[in-house]
Amino acid sequence: MAFQFPAIVQPSRVTFPKAELWVPVVSGLHHAAARNAINNKIRQTERELVHNQGSLMDPRAEMQGYFEVKTNERNVFSLSLFNYAYTGGAHGLTLQESLTFDTGTGKSYSLAELFRPGSDYVKRLSDAVKLQLASRQIETFEPFKSIRPDQPYYVADRSLVLYFALYEITPYAFGFPYFPISVYELSDIINPNGPLGRMDMNN
């Protein structure tokens, strides 16, 4: 496989009253259309995070946005966008959204698109999460049953990392529960042309 240059990622500072956001801007891609599609999707997701946090009318309110790049190789670009806001109450709340792209085309991938059509990926991934909950002794509000078909995820270190929002299955103090699953455990159901397929290649 020919060497593929990673994307260039630079932080851009965006401010408005009571808020400071560091937004990733992608450049250095071979196709301008792919670059534009990725940056547009990132900006759209940033706007949704700001909207979902609600009002900053409280005199003590503040908002901070930041990001973490998880994978930037083999034409796969995966990152998490975070937005912390204090809008009143006992403590602030952090929201997280993750995006995974093909940097050759700019396409963003849903969880379902990482797997072969017709594969029961929901059950496979749910079983893996159940095993980790037990082995890591993570206490949940209710007995865990299943992930959602569109469960949030990112790709890192040749693993698919599923996660849940604060309060979703565990108490706030636990933070975001993350569940990394090696791509090699999923080889038989991975879409070979998708991001996990590239991570599954032995080179």
C-alpha positions, 0 to 999 in steps of 0.5 A: 500500500502506497504511503498516504500523508496524514491530514494537517490539523490546526486549531482555530480559536472561536470566541463569543460571550462567555465561550472559547472554542478550539476548533480543528481545521483540516488541510493538506489533503489531495482533494479540496472537495474532501477537505471541505466536506470534512471541515464543514462536518466538523463545524456543523458538529461544533454548532450542534454541541454549542446548541445542545448545551443550552443557554449561557444566561447564568452570570457564572456560565462559561463554555470551553471547546476542544478536540482530540485527534485519535487516528490520522493515518491510512486515509483515516481521520478520527477525532473527538470534539468536546464541549464543556459548559457550566450553565448553573447547578452543581457542576458543569457538563461535558458533551462529546461527539466523534467523527471518522472520515475517509480523507480521500473522499471526505466521507464520514462513517456511521457505526453501521457503515464500518461493518459488512451489510447484514452482519449482526454488529450490534450483538457482537459489540454489545457482547464485547461491552458486557465482557468489559463491564464485568472484567473491569467491574464497572457498575451501571445504573441498570443491567447493560443490555445493548449498544445503540445501532448508532453508538458513538465511537472513534478509531484509535490504535487499531481499535474501535472505541465505543463510549457512552455519554455522562449519566447514560449508563454510569454515575457522573463521577465515572466520566465517559465509559470507554470500551476499546475493541481490537479490530482483529477481534472483528475481522470477519464482520468488518467492511474491508473498504471502510476505516476498520478495514484499513486498520485490519491490514497487516502492514 
